[in-house]
Amino acid sequence: MGLLTDAGAFDRFKDALTTDPRLKVDVEREPDYYAEQSKQLTHLINIVGNTVAIIMAIGAMFGALNTMYSAVDARGWRSPR
């Protein structure tokens, strides 16, 4: 099988395959095929990544609040015992 030589060659190739009643094929470009295949995995990775980022942001806020509270508490006036 030869390579498609120009952009119009793909359309001619697709028309030749899809108009043949003996064939039942889906013709698409390779990048489009792989983009469609990876759509669900990309969506899952985005959901997991955003969830982890939100959890880390909340943890960072609690860490910062704890550090600030400790710094203020250490400088506070305390009565002698």
C-alpha positions in Angstrom: 0.0 0.0 0.0 1.4 3.4 -1.0 1.5 6.6 0.9 -1.0 9.4 0.3 0.9 12.1 -1.6 -1.1 15.2 -0.8 -4.1 16.5 1.3 -6.6 15.8 -1.5 -5.4 12.2 -1.8 -6.9 11.4 1.5 -10.4 12.6 0.4 -10.1 10.6 -2.8 -9.0 7.5 -0.9 -11.9 7.9 1.6 -14.4 8.4 -1.1 -13.1 5.2 -2.9 -13.5 3.1 0.2 -16.8 4.5 1.5 -18.6 4.3 -1.9 -17.8 0.6 -2.4 -20.9 -1.2 -1.2 -18.8 -4.4 -0.5 -16.9 -2.6 2.3 -18.1 -1.4 5.7 -15.2 0.8 6.9 -14.7 4.0 8.8 -11.9 6.1 7.3 -10.3 8.8 9.4 -6.9 10.4 9.8 -4.5 8.8 12.3 -4.3 11.8 14.7 -8.1 11.9 14.8 -8.3 8.2 15.5 -5.8 8.4 18.4 -7.5 11.6 19.8 -10.8 9.7 19.9 -9.2 6.7 21.5 -7.6 8.7 24.3 -10.6 11.0 25.1 -11.8 8.9 28.0 -8.4 8.4 29.5 -7.7 12.1 29.2 -11.0 12.9 31.0 -10.2 10.4 33.8 -6.7 11.9 34.3 -8.1 15.4 34.5 -10.6 14.4 37.1 -8.0 12.6 39.2 -5.5 15.4 38.8 -8.0 18.1 39.8 -9.1 16.1 42.8 -5.5 15.6 44.0 -4.8 19.3 43.5 -7.9 20.4 45.5 -6.9 18.0 48.4 -3.3 19.4 48.3 -4.6 23.0 48.3 -6.8 22.3 51.3 -3.9 20.6 53.1 -1.6 23.6 52.3 -4.1 26.0 53.8 -4.3 24.0 57.0 -0.5 23.8 57.2 -0.2 27.6 56.7 -2.9 28.3 59.3 -1.2 26.0 61.8 2.2 27.6 61.2 0.7 31.1 61.6 -1.1 30.1 64.8 2.1 28.6 66.2 4.1 31.7 65.4 1.5 34.0 67.0 1.2 31.8 70.0 4.9 31.6 70.5 5.2 35.4 70.5 2.2 35.9 72.8 2.4 37.2 76.3 2.3 34.5 78.9 2.1 34.9 82.6 5.0 33.5 84.6 4.3 30.3 86.4 
